[in-house]
Amino acid sequence: MRSSPSFGSLGILSLSLMGVALAGCSGAEDMKPASPSSAPGVGKSSAKVETWSSGKKLSGVVEVPLGTTVEIAPGANIGCSQDAKVVVRGILRVKAASAPAKISCNTWAGIEVVDAGVMIADGLELENADVGIATSGQGSEATLEHGVIKGSITPFTVGVASKLSLVSTKVTAKGQSEVLGDLFASRLAYDKGAGEGIIMGHPNATLVMQDSVLTGSGNGEFIDSAKGALVKVSYTTIAGSHCAFHFDSIKRFEIDHVTTETSVFSSMFYGSDEGGTVSYSNLVGTSVDIDIQNANGRIVLDHVYTLGRDQVKGTAPVITNRRTAAVPDAKPR
């Protein structure tokens, strides 16, 4: 069901899949919400500070150069032309949780954070971008908190050796998002529509998600690893897809306190080097609950509720403490 990851003009995928050697991924312990002491950009100084306010109109490639900080004012409504694209090599900062700023146009390219650039946005709405947020290049980082990404063909792309954090953010997608680096999400509300959800496509890619709600309208996979190092999802609900979890190639996975519903398949575990664990979760599909095929490491299902509609064509999972009733707290806290 997945389409091949394609980053278009960003050029991220072509670099990664041609075997460009870049730094390895961070572990799950590094993927946590940014705090004042650990947030991207802390400790970076900029020689120049510029403020964008209502009435600002973006046209063509608008660069935030190294050594410059651009601050978008609370409540600012930024317009743009069709060819507009923001490229961040310095720092893009928004402090507007109580009065969100907005970049809204009929169509535009979006924001790309490159070359160790940093975006720290608390209260920013992005509408109708081709790619809402892209991170690319060694060390580039973006954090969006209390944000909105709406109407994007690709809500976000996370390039090799880069990081994106989404916290208390709402995404309404027209197409799939793509992860080749490190994605962290907490209290993410993601509506994928009828298409694909979040696709991983690099051996070092990581996805760590907690306390989130993922919804769709029935087709496409939701969390899908064509290649990846780690998927770790906890206290999350996933509904309205062809398959909530689809792993063709993942090093390891951890699923804890997760409920899947109204998906044809709850989980397709089709390839994992080290296997994984599923604990205190409700993995229920409308047709098949858990489908295990091909080569997997050790898979442990502990306190997992299914309707017994499982398919195993390979090494059987280790099942402990099988649930006969749904886990009530397998949802956001």
JOBEL-V382273 format. One record per backbone hydrogen bond with DSSP energy under -1.0 kcal/mol. CO is the residue of the C=O (numbers start at 1). NH is the residue of the N-H. E is the energy in kcal/mol with one decimal. If there is no record, write none. Layout:
co = [CO	CO]
nh = [NH	NH]
e = [E	E]
This chain:
co = [7	8	11	12	13	15	16	27	28	30	35	39	41	48	50	52	53	56	58	60	62	64	64	65	67	67	68	69	70	71	73	76	77	78	79	81	84	85	86	87	88	90	91	92	93	94	99	101	102	103	108	109	110	111	112	113	114	117	118	119	120	121	122	123	124	125	126	128	130	132	133	134	135	137	140	141	142	143	144	145	147	148	149	150	152	154	155	156	157	158	159	161	162	163	164	165	166	167	169	170	171	172	177	178	179	181	182	183	184	185	186	188	189	190	191	192	193	197	198	199	200	200	202	205	205	206	207	208	209	210	212	213	214	215	220	221	222	223	224	225	225	227	228	229	230	231	232	233	234	236	237	238	240	241	242	243	244	245	246	247	250	251	252	253	254	255	256	258	259	263	264	264	265	266	267	268	269	271	272	275	276	277	278	279	281	282	288	289	290	291	292	295	298	299	300	301	302	304	305	308	309	311	318	320	327	329]
nh = [10	11	15	16	17	20	19	30	31	32	39	42	44	69	71	73	56	79	81	85	87	89	90	68	47	48	91	50	93	52	76	102	55	104	58	84	109	62	112	64	114	118	70	120	72	122	75	125	78	127	130	131	86	134	88	136	117	141	92	143	94	145	96	101	148	103	150	108	154	111	157	113	159	140	163	119	165	121	167	123	170	126	172	128	174	132	133	178	135	180	162	139	182	142	184	144	186	146	189	149	191	151	199	158	201	206	164	208	166	210	168	213	171	215	173	195	217	177	224	179	226	227	205	229	230	183	232	185	234	187	237	190	239	192	242	197	198	246	200	248	249	202	251	252	207	254	209	256	211	259	214	261	218	264	265	222	223	268	225	270	273	274	231	277	233	279	235	282	238	286	287	288	244	245	291	247	293	250	297	253	300	255	302	257	305	260	266	267	311	269	313	272	276	318	278	320	280	323	283	310	289	292	301	303	330	331]
e = [-2.2	-1.3	-1.1	-2.0	-2.8	-1.8	-1.3	-1.7	-1.3	-1.3	-2.4	-1.8	-2.2	-2.8	-3.1	-2.8	-1.9	-2.4	-2.5	-2.3	-2.3	-3.1	-1.9	-1.9	-1.2	-1.8	-2.3	-2.8	-3.1	-2.8	-2.0	-2.7	-1.4	-2.2	-2.5	-1.8	-2.7	-3.4	-3.1	-3.1	-2.5	-2.4	-2.8	-2.9	-2.3	-2.5	-2.4	-2.3	-3.4	-2.3	-2.9	-2.1	-2.4	-2.3	-3.0	-2.7	-1.8	-2.0	-2.4	-2.2	-2.5	-2.9	-3.7	-2.3	-1.9	-2.7	-2.8	-1.1	-2.5	-1.8	-2.0	-3.4	-2.6	-1.9	-2.2	-1.8	-2.4	-2.8	-2.6	-2.5	-2.3	-3.0	-2.6	-2.9	-2.2	-1.8	-1.6	-2.0	-2.0	-3.3	-1.7	-2.2	-2.5	-1.7	-2.5	-2.7	-2.4	-2.0	-2.6	-2.5	-2.8	-1.3	-2.8	-2.5	-2.1	-2.6	-2.3	-2.5	-2.5	-2.0	-2.6	-2.6	-3.2	-2.9	-2.8	-1.1	-2.3	-2.7	-2.5	-2.9	-2.3	-1.1	-2.1	-3.1	-1.5	-2.5	-2.8	-2.4	-2.1	-1.9	-1.9	-2.2	-2.1	-2.5	-3.1	-2.0	-3.4	-2.5	-3.2	-2.3	-1.7	-1.3	-1.3	-1.2	-2.2	-2.6	-2.9	-2.5	-1.3	-2.0	-3.0	-2.3	-2.2	-1.4	-2.8	-2.4	-2.5	-3.0	-2.6	-2.3	-1.9	-3.4	-1.4	-1.8	-2.5	-2.6	-1.8	-2.5	-2.5	-3.1	-2.4	-2.1	-1.4	-1.7	-2.7	-2.9	-2.0	-1.2	-1.3	-1.2	-2.4	-2.7	-3.0	-2.2	-2.9	-2.6	-1.7	-2.0	-2.8	-2.7	-3.2	-1.4	-1.3	-3.1	-2.6	-2.8	-1.8	-1.7	-1.9	-1.2	-3.1	-3.2	-3.3	-2.1	-1.2	-1.8]
